[in-house]
Each structure stands twice: as structure tokens, then as C-alpha cells.
């Protein structure tokens, strides 16, 4: 099998590349390295993984890499909430127009499956928990809007032209190679970078807000299952189906804590309803937040986290 992973040098993408290689796939990584790191892929040889530095906005240069490809995993995109407020045009160009370019190349190649990494941010501040795929869409910043707009386009193509696509709305992913620096780090990344620097953990608000954390190993497994499934035109939540208080996460990571004022645009709760994906794809998350944190802390101690 031959697969393309856009954004394959990033946190989730590089973990997916590892899994695909384990399964015997030849993988082509398309990445502009704006946030992805070559070091995330240095353990692969050129026979199994071909790395192409390319921007998905450059449509004319994409087609040649899709010849003979069976599966496309589209993970590339800009993902900072704060930056999207400053540069909405940039986010639209990359996340929407860039996605259209990848779709166009994939259609010409007559691939078996297109797996899109969508975002649970499309739900905004949900009113119902756990939050199902039919929940009201309430995008609250350009990042969420552009990720959802791309999903809408993909689903329309699946419906109108039987384009073999499936969309996975990812909740809060964490795990090996998670970014601990820059604008793209999550609460998990912020806590770990503070822990590594021996600084207090900064908790926004009272810390009783919850997040649905999904370990990247569980996430990668479901990305592969989605590609191999016969489902087309379906949208699935991908989370653990469990909510963890930010205070609980801070306690698991350990160390001193300081509290700062809450941002009004933040949701108090995040909890994925994953009944649909468990039923349709025979998948369930296996790694608990407690076990996942334990491994991450060991990686920090062993200097495996950059």
C-alpha cells in the first residue's frame, strides 16, 4: 500500500507515519515544516518514507506525488486559535483552499480513501454533553471556521460524486512529540513545558473546566481504521469519551500551581460522544489519561521531549 500524509512531520502526522510503516505502507510525507520537525521522521529510511517539503497552497506542484497512492490522510493545516484571529486570510488560504488542492490531486489519483482530520472546535461552547456529531455547529474563531468549512466541502464531494472521504473531528490529542513550544501548544503542552522548565503550572480559571484528552496512539489507530473501513461521507468524533478536569491533569503532572483569570471564549466542558465511531469502526480508546501522563513525564525525565 502507498499512502500520503499531509502534515506528516507534525505531532499527530509523524505518529501516523510510524504506524503506516509498521503496517507495510510506503509513505509520502507532504509538509512545509512551518510547525512540523524533520527530527520527528529521522528514524525512517528513504525506502519507506519519502519526505517532500511543499506548501499545500501550491496546487500545480502537488499532482505528481499522488500517482499510485491508495490512501490520503489530510492532517496539514494551521491550528492556532490566537493566530487565526490575527491572520484569518492566511487560515482560509491554507485550511480551505489548501484542502481543495489536496482533494483535487486525490480525485485525479482515484484513491481508495481520503481521511480528513477535522476539529471538535466546530462545536464552540456546546450545550449538550457528551457532544454528538449532530450537535449545533458554533465556530467561534477563524481556525474553527476554516476547519469546518473544509469538512463541509469534503462531505459535499462525498455525497455528490462518491468521493471516498471520511472526516474525524479530533478532540484534545496528546502524546509523544507533542509541541511544547510556539503558538500551537495545548494545555497539555503548556503544562509539560512548564514542568520541564521547573516552573509552576498555569491554570486558567478555577481549573474545574474539563477536556476530553485522546492519546495519539489511540488516535492513530482510528485514523488507520477509518482508511480501511467501507464508510464514505461519514463524520465521527474522536475522543476518549471521558472528561478530565484541568486540576486533575495538573495533579497528575505534579508541581506548584498558579491560577490566572479565565478567557470568556473558552468552553467549561469538553466531552465527546463516541458511540457512533465505536459502533461503526469497532474502535475504542485504550490508553487512560493516567497512563498517558506517566509516559510523558518519563520522556521528560529521559530527555526525549524537545
C-alpha positions as CSV (number, residue, x, y, z in Angstrom):
1,X,0.0,0.0,0.0
2,X,1.0,3.6,-0.7
3,X,-0.1,6.5,1.5
4,X,0.2,10.2,1.6
5,X,0.2,12.0,5.0
6,X,0.0,15.8,4.7
7,X,1.5,17.4,7.8
8,X,3.4,14.2,8.3
9,X,6.2,15.8,10.1
10,X,3.9,17.1,12.9
11,X,2.9,15.7,16.2
12,X,0.0,13.5,15.0
13,X,1.3,13.1,11.5
14,X,4.6,11.6,12.4
15,X,3.0,9.2,14.8
16,X,0.7,8.1,12.0
17,X,3.7,7.7,9.6
18,X,5.2,5.3,12.2
19,X,2.1,3.2,12.3
20,X,1.7,3.1,8.5
21,X,5.3,2.0,8.1
22,X,4.7,-0.8,10.7
23,X,1.8,-1.9,8.5
24,X,4.0,-2.1,5.5
25,X,2.9,1.1,3.7
26,X,5.2,3.2,1.6
27,X,4.6,6.7,2.8
28,X,4.9,10.1,1.2
29,X,5.0,13.0,3.6
30,X,4.0,16.4,2.4
31,X,4.9,19.1,4.8
32,X,6.1,22.8,4.6
33,X,7.8,22.4,8.0
34,X,6.2,25.6,9.4
35,X,5.5,23.6,12.6
36,X,6.5,20.1,11.7
37,X,10.0,18.8,12.5
38,X,12.3,16.7,10.4
39,X,13.6,15.2,13.6
40,X,10.1,13.6,14.1
41,X,10.9,11.4,11.0
42,X,14.7,10.9,11.2
43,X,14.4,7.3,12.3
44,X,12.8,6.3,8.9
45,X,14.8,5.4,5.9
46,X,14.2,6.8,2.4
47,X,13.0,3.4,1.2
48,X,9.9,3.5,3.4
49,X,9.3,7.3,3.8
50,X,9.7,9.9,1.2
51,X,9.7,13.5,2.6
52,X,8.6,16.4,0.4
53,X,8.9,20.0,1.5
54,X,5.9,21.6,-0.1
55,X,3.1,24.0,0.7
56,X,-0.4,22.7,0.1
57,X,-1.4,26.1,-1.3
58,X,0.9,25.4,-4.3
59,X,-1.6,23.4,-6.4
60,X,0.4,23.0,-9.5
61,X,3.2,21.1,-7.7
62,X,1.0,18.6,-5.9
63,X,-0.3,16.2,-8.6
64,X,2.9,14.2,-9.3
65,X,3.2,13.0,-5.7
66,X,-0.3,11.3,-5.8
67,X,0.4,8.8,-8.6
68,X,-0.3,5.3,-7.5
69,X,-1.4,6.4,-4.0
70,X,-4.1,4.4,-2.2
71,X,-4.8,6.4,0.9
72,X,-4.6,10.1,1.7
73,X,-4.5,11.3,5.3
74,X,-5.0,15.1,5.3
75,X,-3.6,16.5,8.6
76,X,-1.8,19.6,7.3
77,X,-3.2,23.0,8.3
78,X,-2.8,26.0,10.6
79,X,-4.0,25.3,14.1
80,X,-3.6,28.2,16.4
81,X,-6.8,29.9,17.7
82,X,-5.0,33.1,18.6
83,X,-3.0,33.4,15.4
84,X,-6.2,32.7,13.3
85,X,-7.8,35.9,14.9
86,X,-4.8,37.9,13.6
87,X,-4.5,36.3,10.2
88,X,-7.9,35.0,9.1
89,X,-7.0,35.2,5.3
90,X,-3.9,33.1,5.9
91,X,-6.0,30.5,7.7
92,X,-8.6,30.4,4.9
93,X,-6.0,30.0,2.2
94,X,-4.3,27.1,4.0
95,X,-7.1,25.3,5.7
96,X,-9.8,25.7,3.0
97,X,-8.1,26.4,-0.4
98,X,-5.2,24.1,0.6
99,X,-7.6,21.3,1.4
100,X,-9.3,21.8,-2.0
101,X,-5.9,21.4,-3.7
102,X,-5.3,18.1,-1.9
103,X,-8.8,16.9,-2.8
104,X,-8.3,17.8,-6.4
105,X,-5.0,15.8,-6.6
106,X,-6.6,12.9,-4.7
107,X,-9.6,12.7,-7.1
108,X,-7.3,12.6,-10.1
109,X,-5.3,9.7,-8.5
110,X,-8.5,7.7,-7.8
111,X,-7.5,6.9,-4.3
112,X,-9.3,4.3,-2.1
113,X,-9.9,6.6,0.9
114,X,-9.4,10.2,1.9
115,X,-9.3,10.7,5.7
116,X,-9.7,14.3,6.9
117,X,-8.5,15.4,10.4
118,X,-11.3,17.8,11.3
119,X,-11.6,19.6,14.6
120,X,-14.1,19.4,17.5
121,X,-13.6,23.2,17.8
122,X,-16.6,23.4,15.4
123,X,-18.9,22.8,18.4
124,X,-17.7,26.0,20.1
125,X,-19.3,26.1,23.5
126,X,-21.6,23.1,23.4
127,X,-24.9,22.9,25.2
128,X,-25.2,19.1,25.4
129,X,-22.8,16.6,26.9
130,X,-21.5,14.2,25.8
131,X,-21.4,16.2,22.5
132,X,-22.5,14.1,19.5
133,X,-21.8,14.6,15.8
134,X,-25.3,16.2,15.3
135,X,-24.6,19.0,17.8
136,X,-25.1,22.6,16.7
137,X,-22.1,24.0,14.8
138,X,-20.9,27.1,16.6
139,X,-17.5,28.2,15.3
140,X,-16.0,30.9,17.5
141,X,-12.8,31.8,15.7
142,X,-11.3,31.6,12.2
143,X,-9.4,28.4,13.0
144,X,-12.6,26.5,13.9
145,X,-14.5,28.1,10.9
146,X,-11.9,27.2,8.3
147,X,-11.5,23.6,9.6
148,X,-15.3,23.2,9.5
149,X,-15.6,24.8,6.0
150,X,-13.1,22.3,4.6
151,X,-15.1,19.5,6.2
152,X,-18.3,20.7,4.6
153,X,-16.6,20.8,1.1
154,X,-15.3,17.3,1.6
155,X,-18.6,15.9,2.7
156,X,-20.4,17.5,-0.3
157,X,-18.0,15.9,-2.7
158,X,-18.5,12.6,-1.0
159,X,-22.3,12.9,-1.4
160,X,-22.4,14.3,-4.9
161,X,-19.5,12.4,-6.6
162,X,-19.0,9.5,-4.2
163,X,-15.5,10.8,-3.3
164,X,-14.3,8.2,-0.8
165,X,-13.9,10.5,2.1
166,X,-14.4,10.3,5.9
167,X,-14.0,13.0,8.4
168,X,-12.8,12.7,12.0
169,X,-13.4,15.5,14.5
170,X,-10.5,15.3,16.8
171,X,-10.8,16.4,20.5
172,X,-7.7,17.1,22.6
173,X,-4.8,14.9,21.4
174,X,-1.7,14.4,23.4
175,X,1.3,12.1,23.4
176,X,4.9,11.7,22.1
177,X,6.2,14.5,20.0
178,X,3.6,17.0,21.2
179,X,4.7,20.5,20.8
180,X,6.0,22.2,24.0
181,X,6.8,25.5,22.3
182,X,5.3,28.0,20.0
183,X,1.7,29.0,19.3
184,X,0.3,25.5,18.8
185,X,0.8,24.0,22.2
186,X,-2.4,22.9,24.1
187,X,-3.0,23.0,27.8
188,X,-1.1,19.7,27.9
189,X,1.9,21.1,26.1
190,X,1.8,24.2,28.3
191,X,1.9,22.2,31.5
192,X,4.6,19.9,30.2
193,X,6.8,22.8,29.1
194,X,6.3,24.4,32.5
195,X,7.1,21.2,34.3
196,X,10.3,20.7,32.2
197,X,11.4,24.3,33.0
198,X,10.6,23.7,36.7
199,X,8.0,26.5,36.7
200,X,4.5,26.5,38.3
201,X,1.7,25.1,36.2
202,X,-0.5,28.0,35.0
203,X,-4.2,27.2,35.3
204,X,-6.8,29.4,33.6
205,X,-9.8,30.0,35.7
206,X,-10.6,27.7,38.7
207,X,-9.3,24.6,36.9
208,X,-12.6,22.8,37.2
209,X,-13.2,23.0,33.5
210,X,-12.8,19.7,31.7
211,X,-11.2,18.5,28.5
212,X,-11.6,15.2,26.6
213,X,-8.0,14.0,26.1
214,X,-7.2,11.3,23.5
215,X,-3.8,9.7,23.3
216,X,-2.1,9.9,20.0
217,X,-1.6,6.1,19.8
218,X,-5.4,5.6,20.1
219,X,-5.9,8.4,17.6
220,X,-3.5,6.9,15.0
221,X,-5.2,3.5,15.3
222,X,-8.6,5.0,14.5
223,X,-7.2,7.0,11.5
224,X,-6.0,3.7,10.0
225,X,-9.3,2.0,10.8
226,X,-11.1,4.9,9.1
227,X,-9.0,4.5,6.0
228,X,-9.6,0.7,5.8
229,X,-13.3,0.9,6.5
230,X,-16.1,0.9,3.9
231,X,-17.6,4.1,5.3
232,X,-17.8,7.1,3.0
233,X,-19.3,10.5,3.7
234,X,-19.4,9.9,7.4
235,X,-18.3,12.2,10.2
236,X,-17.0,10.9,13.5
237,X,-16.0,12.3,16.9
238,X,-12.6,11.1,18.1
239,X,-12.0,11.4,21.8
240,X,-11.7,9.3,24.9
241,X,-15.3,9.7,25.8
242,X,-14.1,10.8,29.3
243,X,-13.7,14.3,30.7
244,X,-10.7,15.2,32.8
245,X,-10.6,18.3,34.9
246,X,-7.7,20.7,34.3
247,X,-7.0,20.5,38.0
248,X,-6.8,16.7,37.7
249,X,-4.3,16.9,34.8
250,X,-2.2,19.4,36.8
251,X,-2.2,17.0,39.8
252,X,-1.1,14.1,37.6
253,X,1.7,16.2,36.1
254,X,2.7,17.5,39.6
255,X,4.3,20.6,40.9
256,X,3.2,24.0,42.1
257,X,0.2,25.7,40.5
258,X,-0.8,29.3,39.9
259,X,-4.3,30.4,38.8
260,X,-5.0,33.2,36.2
261,X,-8.3,34.8,35.0
262,X,-10.4,32.8,32.6
263,X,-10.9,33.7,28.9
264,X,-14.6,34.3,28.0
265,X,-14.3,32.3,24.7
266,X,-13.3,29.1,26.5
267,X,-15.7,26.2,27.0
268,X,-16.2,24.9,30.5
269,X,-16.6,21.3,29.4
270,X,-15.4,19.1,26.6
271,X,-16.7,15.5,26.3
272,X,-17.0,13.6,23.0
273,X,-19.9,11.2,22.4
274,X,-18.0,8.4,20.7
275,X,-20.8,5.8,20.4
276,X,-21.0,6.2,16.7
277,X,-17.3,5.6,15.9
278,X,-17.2,2.7,18.4
279,X,-20.1,1.0,16.7
280,X,-19.2,1.7,13.0
281,X,-15.4,1.2,13.2
282,X,-15.2,-1.3,16.0
283,X,-12.7,1.0,17.8
284,X,-12.3,2.2,21.4
285,X,-9.6,4.2,23.1
286,X,-7.3,2.0,25.3
287,X,-4.9,4.4,27.0
288,X,-6.1,6.2,30.1
289,X,-5.0,9.8,30.9
290,X,-3.2,8.5,34.0
291,X,-1.1,6.1,32.0
292,X,-0.5,8.6,29.2
293,X,0.7,11.3,31.5
294,X,3.0,8.8,33.2
295,X,4.8,8.0,29.9
296,X,5.0,11.7,29.0
297,X,6.7,12.5,32.4
298,X,9.1,9.7,31.9
299,X,10.0,11.1,28.5
300,X,10.7,14.5,30.0
301,X,13.0,12.9,32.6
302,X,14.8,10.8,29.9
303,X,15.2,14.0,27.8
304,X,13.1,12.5,25.0
305,X,10.9,15.6,24.8
306,X,12.3,18.5,22.9
